[in-house]
Amino acid sequence: MTTISEQVSVVKDKNYDLIHTIQLSLEHVWRMETYIGDAEERGDTELATWFRKMQENNRKAADQGKKMLMERMQKENG
């Protein structure tokens, strides 16, 4: 019998998950540049456009996360 275990944060810092998610979003923004270039080289403008939308969504998510983190840290530091 196989059980699926829940993934738990390695670090027990209350902001760890937020910081990690910001990092992943920014990594996806960077990675999409490669995918956009690959699609354009193949002449697949539909796919390149979709990757750009994904890139923008990740950029927005990272910006929202950075704002949230900044607000939380300002509250903590008075």
N, C-alpha and C positions, 0 to 999 in steps of 0.2 A: 504494500500500500504506500503510495506516494503522498506526502503532505506538502502543501504549499505554505511556506513560512512567510510571514510578513517581514518586509525589509524595514529595518530599524536604523535610524541615524547613528552613525558611528560616534559622533561627537555630541555630547549632551549640552550643547549651547543653544539657547533659545532662538538665536538668529542663524544657526548653521544651515537649516533647510532653506531659508530665504536667500542667504548668500550663495549657496550651492545652485539654487534655481536661477539666480541672476547669472552666475558663471556659465551654466548650461545654455541659457538663452543667448548670451553673447557668443558662445562657441558656435551655436547654430547660425548666427548672423554671419560669422566669418566663413563657416563651411559652405553656406549657400553661394558665396562668391564663386567657389570652384564649380558647384553644380550649375550655376547660371552660365558660366563660361563653357562648360561641357555641352550644355544644351544649345547654346548659340553656335558653337563650332559645328554641331550636327544640323543646324538650321531649324531647330525645333523651338520656334518662338513661343508657342503655347506653353511648353514646359518651362522655358526661361521666365516667362511672365508669372507662372504659378510659383516658381522658386522665389522670385522677387516679392511676391505677396507673403510667402512664408517668412522671408527674411524681415520684412517690415513688421509682421506680427511679433516675431521674436525680439526685434529692436524695441517695440512698444512695451512688451512684457518686461524686458530688462530695465527700461526707463522707469516703469511703474514700480518695479522691485527696488531699484536704487532709491527712488523717492521714499518708499515705505521704510527702507532700512535707515535712511538718513533721519526721518521723523522719529523712529524708534530710538535711535542712538541719541538724538537730541533730548528726548524725554528722559532717558536714563542718566544723562550727564547734566541734567538740570537746566 
